[in-house]
């Protein structure tokens, strides 16, 4: 199952992470270059190595991508989650992070409803055509 053990144990090379997450190496390189999810480790030869935490962040971004979130929003969500998961953030920063996460959740809910409706239509269409070709 893709992604089942992605990021488990030692840092993983980019090709393995891309395969496990169903993403292209080019996508992972782009996300690194724009600062969205840079790998935490580089090998002695300069190869990108992704830790389990990096893979979790990549998985979050992979989930956001088909829902129409921008790279800026993806980065902001990761930063907001860091604030909420960490300690020492100001009350103002914590409130702003929680509000942004709530906004992303609402957008994800709307996207899920839209996609469920579209899937229903696609299944109706498939059933209409079943056996006619």
BELMO-V181309 format. One record per run of one state. SS is the DSSP state (a for helix, b for strand, c for the rest). FROM is the first residue (numbers start at 1). TO is the last residue. If there is no record, write none. Layout:
SS & FROM & TO
SS & FROM & TO
This chain:
c & 1 & 11
b & 12 & 13
a & 14 & 21
c & 22 & 24
a & 25 & 33
c & 34 & 40
b & 41 & 42
c & 43 & 47
b & 48 & 50
c & 51 & 51
a & 52 & 65
c & 66 & 70
a & 71 & 85
c & 86 & 90
a & 91 & 129
c & 130 & 133
